[in-house]
Amino acid sequence: MEPITPPLPRRRWLLLLGVVLAAVALVYLPLHGGDVALATGPQKTAAWRLTVTFPAGQIQALLRLRAFDGVTNYQTTLDISPTCVPEGTAVILPGVALLGQSGRVVCQMPDLAVEFAQLTNGNVQLGGEATCTPFVNGWARVQYNPGASVAGDANPIFHHPDVSYGAPTLPSGPPTSTLRLEVEDIVRFSQPFTTTAGANGVRSILNCDPNRCVAAHVANGVVKGVQVSAPELMQFHTAATPVYLGYTPRAGGLGFPDGRLRVVDVDPGCSMVGN
C-alpha cells in the first residue's frame, strides 16, 4: 500500500462546553461514521475500527487499520467477513441478524501486531499489550431492535477484550434501557431511555485528553447524559481474538434474547503506542 500524506493533528475537546455541543451534534450526524481515530505526533501509533453489517443476508465485517510512523500515515481495510459465523439460534437475513433465544455472531480479529507491521513495512512495531496515548476519541454506534425478554437482561451488543457495548434493560416500568460503554477500565452508563419496538439508533462516545475524559450518549436522537472524569491509563491487547455480537463471555456468558442487530460500528479510540 502506498503511504499517504499525514493529516494535521485534529483538535481535541478541551472544554466541557465544547464536549456538550459535540454530544448534541451527534443527533444530526449521518448513519456512517468517520475515519479511524488516530493520534498523530512524535510517537508511532496504530488504531483500529470494526464495522459489521448484514447486506443481502450475509455478514460483512470490515476492519479498518490506521498507523503513523512519525512521518507517514498508513491505512487499509481488512475484510474479515469470512471469519464471521452465526452461532446458536442466530439467523442472518437481509439487513439484520436475528439472535433468537441463544444466538450470537462471532468474528475473529487478526493479530494486530502482525497486521500493523505489514501495513507500515515494519516501521510500527507493537507488543502483545500496547499503551494508549492520553488522547482517546472512541465511540460505538449501533442500530438494534430490543428483544422480547426485558427485565434483567444484560443485552450485550459487542464484546472485545478491551472494549464492549451494550443496552442493559431496567427491571421496572416500560421497556427501558441504558447504554453501557466500556473501554479498558473506563465504564460509563447513559441515562435511561424508552426503547421502541422498531429499530433503535444509539451512539456513545468517549473522548480523553491529558486532563479529563468525557463520555456522551445519544439514544434515538436524544442526548442521554454527558459525564466528565479524570483520565486513566489504558492498555490494549494486540493478539488475535474472537469478538462477539449479541453475547459476552463475562459472568458465565450473557446473551441478548430475541434481539435483532442491524449495524454495529465500534472505534475504541485507542492510539496504541508502538516502536
C-alpha positions in Angstrom: 0.0 0.0 0.0 1.3 3.4 -0.9 1.7 5.8 2.1 -0.5 8.9 2.2 0.4 12.3 3.5 -0.3 12.6 7.2 -3.2 14.9 8.1 -2.8 17.8 10.5 -3.5 16.7 14.1 -7.1 17.1 14.9 -8.1 19.4 17.7 -9.2 17.8 21.0 -12.2 18.9 23.0 -10.5 20.8 25.9 -13.6 22.5 27.3 -16.7 20.8 28.7 -18.9 23.3 26.7 -17.3 22.0 23.5 -18.0 18.4 24.5 -21.6 19.1 25.3 -22.1 20.8 21.9 -20.4 17.9 20.2 -22.7 15.5 22.0 -25.7 17.4 20.8 -24.3 17.4 17.3 -24.3 13.6 17.4 -28.1 13.8 17.0 -27.6 15.2 13.5 -24.7 13.0 12.3 -25.3 10.7 9.3 -25.5 7.0 9.9 -22.0 6.3 8.7 -19.0 7.2 10.9 -15.8 9.0 10.1 -12.3 7.7 9.7 -10.4 5.7 12.3 -9.5 8.0 15.2 -5.7 8.2 15.5 -3.4 10.5 17.5 -0.5 11.6 15.3 2.5 13.3 16.7 6.1 12.5 17.6 5.1 8.9 18.7 4.5 5.9 16.4 0.8 5.0 16.8 -1.8 2.5 15.5 -5.5 2.2 15.8 -8.5 0.1 14.5 -12.2 0.3 13.9 -14.6 -2.6 13.2 -17.9 -2.2 11.3 -20.4 -5.1 11.0 -23.5 -5.1 8.8 -25.7 -7.7 7.2 -26.3 -6.9 3.5 -28.1 -9.5 1.3 -28.4 -11.9 4.2 -24.6 -12.1 4.7 -22.3 -10.9 7.5 -20.0 -8.1 6.3 -17.2 -7.2 8.8 -14.7 -4.6 7.8 -11.7 -3.9 10.0 -10.1 -0.5 9.3 -6.5 0.0 10.3 -4.6 3.2 10.5 -1.0 3.8 11.6 1.5 6.6 11.9 5.3 6.1 12.0 6.3 9.6 13.0 6.5 10.7 9.4 4.0 8.8 7.2 0.3 7.9 7.8 -0.8 4.5 6.6 -4.3 3.0 6.3 -6.0 -0.1 4.9 -9.2 -2.1 5.3 -9.3 -5.8 6.0 -12.3 -7.8 5.1 -12.7 -10.3 8.0 -16.2 -11.4 6.9 -15.0 -15.0 6.1 -14.1 -15.4 9.8 -17.6 -14.5 11.0 -20.3 -17.1 11.7 -23.7 -17.1 13.3 -23.9 -19.5 16.3 -26.8 -21.0 18.3 -30.2 -19.7 17.2 -28.9 -16.7 15.2 -30.2 -16.3 11.7 -28.8 -13.8 9.2 -31.5 -12.1 7.0 -31.1 -9.2 4.5 -30.1 -6.2 6.7 -30.5 -7.9 10.1 -29.2 -10.6 12.4 -32.0 -12.3 14.3 -30.4 -13.6 17.5 -33.3 -15.8 18.8 -33.2 -17.1 22.3 -29.5 -18.1 22.4 -27.9 -16.8 19.2 -24.8 -14.7 18.6 -22.4 -13.7 15.8 -18.7 -14.4 16.3 -15.8 -12.9 14.2 -12.1 -13.4 14.5 -9.9 -10.4 14.9 -6.4 -11.0 13.5 -3.1 -10.4 15.3 -2.8 -6.6 15.1 0.9 -6.5 15.8 1.4 -8.6 12.6 -1.0 -6.6 10.6 0.4 -3.2 11.5 3.9 -4.3 10.9 3.0 -5.5 7.4 1.0 -2.3 6.8 3.9 0.0 7.7 6.7 -2.1 6.2 7.9 -2.8 9.7 8.0 0.9 10.8 5.4 0.4 13.5 6.0 -2.5 15.9 3.6 -3.4 18.7 4.0 -5.8 21.6 1.3 -8.1 22.9 0.0 -5.2 25.0 0.3 -1.6 23.9 -0.3 1.6 25.9 -2.8 4.1 24.5 -1.8 7.8 24.1 -3.6 10.2 26.5 -5.7 11.3 23.6 -8.7 9.0 23.1 -11.5 9.6 20.6 -13.6 6.4 20.7 -17.2 5.6 20.0 -19.8 2.9 19.4 -22.7 3.2 17.0 -25.5 0.6 16.8 -28.9 0.0 15.2 -30.8 -2.7 17.0 -34.3 -4.0 17.9 -34.8 -4.9 21.6 -35.5 -8.4 22.5 -38.8 -9.9 23.7 -37.4 -10.6 27.1 -36.9 -7.3 29.1 -36.3 -7.4 32.8 -32.8 -8.3 34.0 -31.2 -8.9 30.5 -27.7 -7.7 30.1 -28.2 -7.3 26.4 -24.6 -7.2 25.2 -24.2 -5.9 21.7 -20.5 -6.0 21.2 -17.6 -7.7 23.1 -13.9 -7.4 22.6 -11.4 -8.0 25.5 -10.7 -4.2 25.6 -13.9 -2.6 24.5 -17.6 -3.6 24.9 -21.0 -2.0 24.4 -24.5 -3.0 25.4 -28.0 -1.8 26.2 -29.0 -3.3 29.6 -32.7 -3.2 30.4 -34.1 -1.9 33.6 -36.3 -4.1 35.8 -39.4 -1.9 36.1 -41.7 0.3 34.1 -42.0 0.3 30.3 -39.3 -1.2 28.1 -36.4 1.0 29.3 -32.7 0.6 28.7 -29.4 2.3 29.4 -26.3 2.3 27.3 -23.1 0.8 28.7 -19.8 1.7 27.1 -16.6 0.1 28.4 -13.2 1.0 27.1 -10.5 -0.8 29.0 -11.3 0.0 32.7 -13.5 3.0 31.9 -17.2 2.1 32.2 -19.9 4.7 31.5 -23.7 4.4 31.6 -26.2 6.6 29.9 -29.4 8.0 31.4 -32.4 5.6 31.0 -34.4 5.8 27.8 -37.5 4.1 26.4 -36.8 1.7 23.6 -39.1 1.5 20.6 -40.4 -1.8 19.1 -38.7 -0.9 15.8 -35.0 -0.1 15.2 -33.3 1.9 17.9 -30.3 4.1 16.9 -27.8 4.7 19.7 -24.3 6.1 19.9 -21.8 6.6 22.7 -18.5 8.4 22.6 -15.5 8.6 24.9 -13.1 11.5 24.5 -10.0 11.9 26.6 -7.1 14.3 26.7 -4.3 14.5 29.4 -6.7 16.5 31.7 -10.1 14.7 31.5 -12.3 12.0 30.0 -15.8 12.9 28.7 -18.5 10.4 27.8 -21.7 11.3 26.0 -24.6 9.2 24.9 -27.4 9.6 22.3 -30.4 7.3 22.0 -33.0 7.7 19.2 -31.9 11.3 18.5 -31.9 12.5 22.2 -28.8 13.2 24.2 -28.8 10.9 27.3 -26.1 12.1 29.5 -22.6 13.7 29.5 -20.1 12.6 32.1 -16.7 14.0 33.0 -14.0 12.2 34.9 -10.2 12.1 35.4 -8.2 10.4 32.6 -7.0 6.9 33.1 -4.1 4.9 31.6 -5.4 2.4 29.1 -3.6 -0.6 27.5 -4.9 -2.6 24.6 -4.1 -6.2 23.6 -3.0 -7.0 20.1 -3.2 -10.8 19.9 -5.8 -12.5 17.7 -9.1 -12.8 19.5 -12.8 -13.6 18.9 -15.2 -10.7 19.0 -18.9 -11.3 19.8 -22.1 -9.6 18.7 -25.1 -10.2 20.9 -23.1 -12.1 23.6 -20.4 -11.6 26.2 -18.4 -14.4 27.9 -18.4 -12.5 31.1 -20.4 -13.6 34.1 -20.6 -17.1 32.8 -22.0 -15.9 29.4 -24.7 -13.4 28.8 -26.8 -13.0 25.7 -29.4 -10.7 24.0 -32.5 -12.9 23.8 -34.6 -12.3 20.7 -32.6 -9.2 19.9 -32.0 -8.0 16.3 -28.8 -6.3 15.3 -28.6 -4.2 12.1 -25.4 -2.1 12.4 -22.5 -2.5 14.9 -19.7 0.1 14.4 -17.0 0.4 17.0 -13.9 2.6 17.2 -12.3 2.2 20.6 -10.3 5.4 20.0 -7.1 3.9 21.5 -4.0 5.1 19.6 -1.6 2.3 20.6 2.0 3.5 21.0 4.5 1.4 19.0 8.2 1.3 18.4 
